[in-house]
Amino acid sequence: MPVARLVEQPSRVLVSGGSYAGLSVALNLLDLCNGLPSRFTGEKAAPDTSKQVPLEITIVDERDGFYHLIGTPLAFASTEYATKAWTLFQDIPALQTPAFKFVRGSITGVDSEKKFATIAEHGSQRDVQIPYDYFVAATGLRREAPAAPQTLSKKQYIVETTNHIRTAQAATEGVIVVGAGAVGIEIAAELKLLMPDVNVTLIHSRSKLLSSEPLPDEFKDRALQLVHEAGVRTILGVRVVDTIENKTSGSEVLLSDGRRVKADLVINAVSKFHPTTTYLPSTVLDDDGYVKITPSLQFNSDIPNAYYHHATGDIVSWSGIKRCGTAMHQGLYTAANIHQKMLANIRNITPVYKELASDIPPMMGLAVGTQAASYGPPDNSVSSGEDVMQMFFGNDLGFTICWNYMHLGDAPFKVEPTFFAPEEDCRLTQSLASEPICA
């Protein structure tokens, strides 16, 4: 007969969203709860048993895998790359551990007082309630096409991108991209790079590209220079009044100055996005629907148990341009701060939190064909060229850089479970067979 022993209950963390921010929270928290340095530090050390915490993380996402959003312009121009840009969660080595559970579905509500979330499961008519000790909102922004795929499974996404690519390849009258924000610029440049025989025209209503971004004119002018060097034609300072679809001869775009431009494919890249926060109490949101947070990424609200609720990534109301790098950085800080709260609860330590800077300056890396432009700290200078492309994006619009930074290809580190005497931990339960999940 097995001997009863005291084991520590796992801390339950519910992460809503499995993209850059959500995965950064989950993976860094796994490291820290294994007593290891977080993977983003690059440090190597033996496990510190005093920092180990048994852990169960549930990740909820509408998609069936991790999608490299930065690579969207290339994914909709290359069928080979499209397959690479979407990786099923079950095919990511770093996530293959009993500490992680995935639920495919949409979160529809959060009860902060009782600490459970309601999930509408994909493919079923039922809602499920998932209890948690700590909650992280990392669902990001809802982006319309072409800024992001509109399908939610890799199989459907491959059909979506393939159809788009075939239409672009057959565009004998050319392709028009409307809107010269970062997405529109990169879409136009990638299409021209991969389909050099297709005429690509970028139309923007303002005289400067990236007109809605708080970036210097020098950067915007450099972006225009790179767009022209990539072979993309531009029409600036005029609005698209109407798009007339002809059954036999493609489309015709009517401009505000009276000109008409023919094309077989018109891509509307005017930015349309909004935060996915309808499942959260309205009191935690600002007027635009973003989550109000403290510098430690905890909900900045008087809702019950705000201490146990966090938000990170594009969903938060904070300074700075929404970027993948920022999302991952915030994910690291969120993980570190939740780990501190766990240790405070279990080991009775005084938590020390990582805090965001209050005023994050604008910064951007922009891929334009074979070149890229960059702007940001520490010297706030503008740089461009093929070397900048390699530094910021590599050869695959940042997929390998992000994959390696998050160590998605590394199998989870295995540690021996740690057991504690009753006087050391007030959260112990008696078990005959269960072991704490640490790896």
N, C-alpha and C positions, 0 to 999 in steps of 0.2 A: 504494500500500500504506500503511495507517495506521501512524503512528509510535507505538511503544510509549511509554507514560508511566506515571509512578508516581502511584497514587491511594491514598487512605486507605480502608481497609476500614471499612464501616459498623459501628457498635456495635449489636449485636442485643439488643433488649429484649423480653422476653415478659411481657405484662400479662394476668393471669388475672382476668377480670371487666370488663364494659363498662358499669358504672353510674357513679354520681357519683365515687367514688374512682378507679376505673380510668381513666375518661376524663380526669379531672383530671391524673393522672400523665402520660398519653400526650400530651395537648395542651400542657401546660406544658413538658414535656420537649422537644417539637417546637420550641416557641418558643426555649428556651434553646439547643438545638443549632443553631438558625438564627442564633445570636448576638444574639437579641432579648431584651428583658425578658419575663418570664413574663406571660401574659395576665391573671392575677389581680391584678397590681400596678397595672394601668391606665396604666402608663408607656409613652411612645412614644420610640423612639430608632432611629437607623440601625443596621444590623447590625454587630456587633463581630466581625470575622473571627477574632480570637484566641480567641473562645469557641465558634466553630462546630465541630460534630462531625457527620460523616456518620452517619445514623441509620436503622435499620430497626426498627419496632415491630410486633409481632404481638399482636393483642388476641383473646383466646379468651373466648367467652361462649355460654351455652346459648340465649339469646334471639337473635332476628334483628334486634334494634334496641335503642335506648335507651328504657327505660321510666321515666317520672317517678313514682317510688314514692310521693312525698309526696301526689300527686294521686289515689291509689287511692280514697279515700272519694267523691270527685266522679266518678271514672271509672265507679264502680258505681252511679251515680245519673243520669248524663247520657250518652246515646249520642254526642252531639256532642263532648263533652269526652273521652270514651274514645278516640275516633279521634286526637285531638290529643296525648294523653298518651304514646302509643307511636310513636316515630319510627324507621323502618328505618335501619340504619346507612348504607345506600347513599343515603339521602335527607338526610343531615346534611352540609351544605357543608364544615364544618371538617375532616371526616375524609376528604375526597376528595383524597388526595395519595399518590404512590407510596411515601412513607415508612411508610404504614400498611397492614397486611394483617389481614384478619379471618378467623378460623376459628370456625365455629359448631360447638360441641361442649362436652364436659365434660372437664376435666382430671382424670386418674385417678392420676397419679403424678409425682413430681419427683425426679430423680437429681441431687443437689446437687454430687456429686463430678465427674461427667461433664458436668454442666450441660446437661441436656436434660429436657424434660417430655413425658409421654405424654398424648395427647388422644384421647378416643373421639369421632370425628367424627359429627355429627348426620346421620341418614339413611343411614349406611353401617354395615357390620359390621366395619370395620377401625379399628385404632388407628394413629395417626401419632406420630412422635417429632419434636419441634421443639427444635433447639439454641438456646442463648441465651448472651449474655455477662452479662446482668443479668435477674433475675427479680423480679416484683412479684405478690404474692398480694393480690387485691382482690375476692374473690368474695362477700364480705358474709355475710349471714345467710339461712338458708332459712326463709322465713316461710310459714305456712299461711294458707289463706283465712280471713277476708276481708282480711288485712293486705296481701296481694299476690296478683296473678293466679297461677293454677296452670298456665296454658298458656304455651308457649314461643315461639309465633309470633304476629305481629300478627293474622293472619287468625283463628286459633283464639281469641285474646284478645277480639276483637270479638264473636264468638259467645258467649263466656263472660259478658262484661259485658251484652250485649243480653238474654240469657236472665234474668240476675239482675234487670235493670231492669224487664222485663216482669212478672216475678213480684211485685216490690215494688209496681208500679203497680196490680196487680190485687188487692192485699191489702185487701179490704174489712173484714176483722177486725183489720187493723193489722199492724205489724211490731214484733218484739221484738229488741233488740240486747242480748246478754249480755256483760257485761264493760265497765267504764268506765275503761279505760286510754285513751291518746290516740287509738288507732285506733277503739275503740268509740264514744267521744264524737264524733269527727269523722264517722264513718259515720252515726250517728243524726241529727246536725245537718244533714248534706248531704241525706239522704233527706227530712227534713222541709222543708228549704228548697226542694228541687226538686219535691216532691210534697206540697204543703201540706194536701191533703185526706186524706192517709193518717195514721192515728194511729201515732205512733212512741213506743215505751217503752224506756227504757234501764234495765237491771237490773244491780246490782252487789252483790257479797257483803259489801263493807265499807261503813262509814258515810260515808267520804270517797271522792270520785272520785280517780283517779290514785294509788291507795293504794300501789302498788309503786314509785313514783318518789320520789327524795329531794328533794322540793319542799315549801316551806312550806305550812301550812294555808291561809294567805291566798290563795295561788294556787289551791289545790284548791276553796276556797269560791267564788272568783270563777268558776272553770270551771263549777261547779254553777249559779251565777246565770245565766251565759250560756246554758247548756243549757236552762234553764227559759224564758228570754227567746226562745229559738229555737222554742219550742213543743213541746219534747220532754218527755214525762212520765218521771219517775224512780221507781224502787223500789230503795231502798238497805238494806243490812244484812241481806239474806236471800240464800240460795244457791238456784240452780236445781238441784232434785233430779232432775228427769226432764223430758223433752220427749215428749209423746204425740202421734203423728201420726194424725189421723183422715182416712180416705179421702174423706169427703164434706164435712168442715167445718174444713179447715186443721189447725192444731196447737194443743195446749194445754200450757202450761208449768206444772209443779208446783213450787211454792216451798217452802223449808224451814219456813216458818211455816204451811203448810197451804193457802195461797191457790193458786188456779188462774187463769191468765191466758191468754186465747185470742189467737191470732194466725194469720195466713195464712203468715207468713214469720218464721222464727227464725234470727237471725244470731249465731253464736258468735264473739265478738270477744275472748275470753280469750286473752291473748298466748301464742303458741306459736312459738318460733323457736330455731334453733341455728346455730352457725357452720359454714360449709361448708369444713371443713379436712381431710377424710378423705384427701385426696391428698397431704398433707404428712407428713413424718416425725413420729412421736409426740413425739420429744424437743424439738421446737420449740413444742409446745403446752402450755398450762396445764391444770389439772384439768377445766376446763369446755370445752376444745377451742378456745380462742382462741390466736392466735399471740403468743408472747412476743417483744417487741421492745425495742430500745434507744431512747433518746429521738430518735435520728436515723432511726427506723423500719426499721433493719436487724434481721434475725433475731437474737434474743438467745439464741444457742445455739452449741454447739461442733461443729455439723455441718460437713462439708467445705465450704469456700467460702462460709461464712456472710456474708462481706463483700459478696458479690454478690447476696444474697437479701434481699428487703424485703417488708413487709406494711403495708397501709394500709386505713383505713375501718373499717366495723363488725366486721371479722374480727379486729382486734387486741385484745390484753389491755391496756387502758389506762383511766385514770380518765375520768369524764364520761359523760353520757347519750348513747347512740348517736343521731347526728343527721346529716342531709344536709350541713349546713354544716361540721361537724367532718370528715366524710369528704372533702370537697373541699379543706379546709385541709390535711389530712394528705397528700392527693394532691399538692398543691403542694410541700410539704416533701420528699416522696419524690422527686419529679422534680428538685428543686434539688440534692438530695444525690447522686443518681445522676449528674447532670451534673458535679458536682464530682469524683466518682470517675473519670468519663471523662476529664476534663481532667488529673487527676493521672496517669492512665495514658498519655495522649497528649502532654501538654505538660510533664509532670513538675512540676506545681504542688503546693503543699501544700493539700489540700482543707479547706474551711471548711464545716461542716455546720449546717443549721437543725435545731433540737431542740425537741421538744414540751415544754410545761410538765408537770411531774411530777404536779401536782394540779389537774385541770381542774374547775372548780366546776359544779354542776348548772345547766342553763339550758334553757328550752323556749319555743317558740312554738306555740300551740294554736289552730287554726281552728274556730270554732263558728258555723256559719251565716254571717251577714253580719258577724259580729264575730270578734275574736281576743283572746287573752290572752297576755301575755309575762312572763317572769321571767328574770333573769340579771344578769351584770355589765354595767356597772361598779358600779351602786348597789344591785343585788339588790332592786329594787322591782318590784311587780306593776302592770302596766298592762293596760288592755283597752279595746275599742271598735272602731268601724269604721275609725278612723285606724290603729290597730294592725294590723288586718287588711290594709290597703293596704300598710303598711310591710313586713310579714313575708311576705305571701302574694299581694298584688295581687288581681286578679280571677279568677285561675285556679289557686289553691292553689300558687303559687310556680313554675309551669311557666315563665312568661316570665322571671321573676327568675333562675332557674337557667340557662335557655337563654342569656340575655344574659351572665350572669356567666362562663360557660364559652365564650362567643363561638361557639356551635355553628353560628350562621347565617353566620359569616364564612368566606370562602374562605381556604385556607392561604396564608401569605406566601411568595413565591418569592424565593429568593436564588441567587446564582451559586455553583457549587461551588468550593471552595477546594482547591488542590493544595499539597503540601508537599515540600520537599527532603528527601532520605533522612536527613540528619543531624538533622532536626527531629522525626522521628517513627519510632519503631521498629516501627510496625504498618502499614507500607506494603506493598502488593503490586503487581506489574506487571500492567497491563491494556491491551488493545488497544481496547476499546470501552466498557467500563463506566464510569459516572460515579457519584460518591458521591451518595446520596440525602439531600438536606438539606431538602426542602420537601414 
